[in-house]
Amino acid sequence: HSELQPWLQQRLRGKPIVLAELGAAVEEFQRMRVQPSGSTERIAQTGHPTDTECAAFQRARCECAAVWICAEVLDNTTKSMVPYAQAYCLQSEQLLCVNCFLKLDMSARQSPSKRDMPLPSNAQFLRAHVEFDESWQLRHRLKSDLFCGGSCLNAYQLKRSSSRLRQRLYKAERAICRQCRVDCDHVMLRLQLVQCSEERLRILKDEMQTSMKRAMLALPDGCEGTITRLCEEPSAGLIWQCDHICEVRDGGGQASDLAEVQTLCVFCHLMKTHANSCVTAEQPTPSTNQEAGQISPKLRNAKSVGVDVGDAKTTACRRPRWRKGVLQPCSSPPPSKFRRLAGPNTDTAAKACIDLD
């Protein structure tokens, strides 16, 4: 049981399962695992429907002629009304859950009424949706009135709050790295008990020596900057990360379940990010098609307007951008504001440039 992932432990806790049937139960939950949303945004805005929610709304619209209405809820922190986009079924006169779009029980909820005041200024984003009906207004007493249950409320909040997602992950995994199995919470407490940077460095080498060595060998620039920050100002937000198993740029953003994220120490997270960046860099680019004899759309447009293809190839090449980042030797001198000397007595021909790409 201790070898199961925390999100599986939570779903299996309290269920009477024979030990011989544990493997079958784990496989069943793996099949029921929440799939990535496909979004490239880390979190969504509160009240704004996501692409997945808009797709579910379109299915509900075909079934019961649903429309978007503005539902307002009082925020206890700011003492202001927060607008939410909620679906309302015109046929059955029932509200739909904001997360799963199932019909809600209207016996304990207020029904929408005809609008007698202008649309609030913070709800103008609803007009971007064609299905939005401005003639209805609704004010809920509690935020839970927007949802059919606690599971939908939690999933909605996880997609819109990175801090809440991190808190839920910490409660489930207790800041234990999924890769190297280091207890980051224990390391954090040891670092905070001492004030000397040399002593903190000794603690890091004692507790995270394996992951530190792997990161130093795997990363082209090493991880000296991360180690320095940990020795100077150790914090929980630096020593472990709430990592998306599927990269955000690959469609793993807006995670609504703990099965989509994992705990990684800072060194394992750096190695995973570097490995994914290398895989992305090795993927074929449009320039590969030009080498294979295929004409890119830019060159095809250049030919159609009578521009010389040779000139178009030259202008289509991406010029290098000089930024602060990795120190790399270069043959051509970079701009003056990004030039650095390797030392006070170094020859000018040995200058280095900084290139993030």
Salt bridges, closest charged atoms under 4 A:
GLU53 OE2 - LYS159 NZ 2.86
GLU53 OE1 - ARG160 NH2 2.99
GLU72 OE1 - ARG139 NE 3.27
GLU134 OE2 - ARG127 NH2 2.71
GLU173 OE2 - ARG178 NH2 2.53
GLU199 OE2 - ARG202 NH2 2.65
ASP206 OD2 - ARG190 NH1 3.42
GLU207 OE2 - HIS186 NE2 3.61
GLU207 OE2 - ARG190 NH1 2.51
ASP243 OD1 - HIS269 NE2 3.58
ASP243 OD2 - LYS272 NZ 3.26
GLU247 OE2 - LYS272 NZ 2.76
ASP257 OD1 - ARG11 NH2 2.68
ASP357 OD1 - ARG321 NH2 3.01
